[in-house]
């Protein structure tokens, strides 16, 4: 077999690392190496050791080389896409001072509220950063650290996001990208740079932060000899700046900033997210007004409770995740870890509507319905922020791209179809975050546009499922429960 030019796209998520080996010319997936992560914490805390991410990256690359049969000499570049918002604090030698606070760590909710008020309210934050502080944002976590572990904050020599930490381990260079930086709370999507006033408010020296590259495909540097030996790859290959996981998924789908995406994206993973690529900078309290990896915009809404919450309900009931039925009269709002959209960081799950004839399968179905209802409400807000009326028949009929682990599950897909009444597109490639990172690596190696690269790969046969009749009874039942419980439907601050 003739040698290939291969790129590696790394998806470092909450639960695991995946290293996808991709033929840079065709986009063909040659192999995927995997390694698990551990998450610890209770009472709102969610933490992981960044050194574990580095070990998992090494293990995943080693496994990917073996599975793909690719010669290390054929690898031309690598890029990391990581879970957003996590706070990594390092000492002067680049070692973590403490476990990283993850995106779904809700302890900093009071700090988020205080920061919002300190700048003059939600609108002031939306104008600057595109997002109002919530417990998920890195700025809230940094403020929590300053207040609760002041000695650690005072001795911090570097502040990184998860993907920044791994890129620096690969290159020795401190660099990030506009997309992931826009989820920190101290980067302004209005100016495309760190905001000095916000850094002053946070007591954060800009010297502690990585440089913001022009895009996630910018060549951050070359693989160092130390990293190359650890990964079993050639020293000197291109390392892209990388980006956040949602931004990378957009690249993997071939989505640029050419206006509102015809097919909005719903990602069903540990979190549930909806996003769209846009050249218009949205302003909505209920959204995260993120930048895309290329500095355009990726408005996004995120729920904390998605596949893990449904899996927890399945485990409590002793059921397989697919052993579910429509919820009947039961309503289950699975806010098991608090919630981000709506902004309820201290919330817990809510179950109501039980009857003698309610079955375990219906309870599990109600968990699916509660999650999907929340995500679809967030989709309505996203469309409105991008200048579209969700009730417009043409807008409501646009297909919905379904990605993430949940997109592989029959019950997830059918619940989305039933509650949205939209056509659903299932992309042929299930590793879109890693694929997007591979396109960033190819861009760093060749100088080409990564979105154009990914679009040209045409990596799989998409499946489009037609719209089905909308289950209005279930939607109205859930909405009624939310209203009685005084839960905001869209979750602005």
FENFEN-V978560 format. One line per field, one symbol per residue. phi: phi as a letter, one per 20 degrees, with the letter a starting at -180 (. if undefined). burial: 1 if it has 9 or more other ideal C-beta (glycine too) atoms within 8 Angstrom, else 0. Layout:
phi = ???
burial = ???
This chain:
phi = .ffdedcddddddfeadcdeecffednfeercecbedddcpblnebcbegffffffffffffffffffmffgfefdabbddcgfmgeddcefenefeagfeegeedfegffffffgffeoogfffffedncegcfffffffffffgedcfffffefdbdcegffgfffffdmdebccfffffeencdeffdmbfegffffgemdfgfedffeffbfefffrdffffffffemdffnffcffmaeffffffffemedeeofffdgddddcgddccbbebeeffcbfedeefeefenfccgbccdfdcfffffffgffemdfgeeccgfmefccdeefdmbdcffcfdfcfccbnfcfefdgfffffffgffffgffffffgfffffendegefgfffeffdfdcngffedgfgffffffeeldfdddgfdedffffffffffffffdneffffffffflfaefdddffdffefffgfffffffffeleffdnfe
burial = 0001111111111101111111110010111111101010100111111101111111111111111101010111111111111111111000011011111111111011111100100101110111111111111111111100000110010111111111111110011111111111111111010110011011010001110110111111111100110011111011111111111111111111100110111111111111111101110111111111111111111111111111111100101010011111111111111111111110001110100001001111111111111111111111111101010000110111111101101011101111111111111010111111111111111000011111001010000110000110011011101100001001110
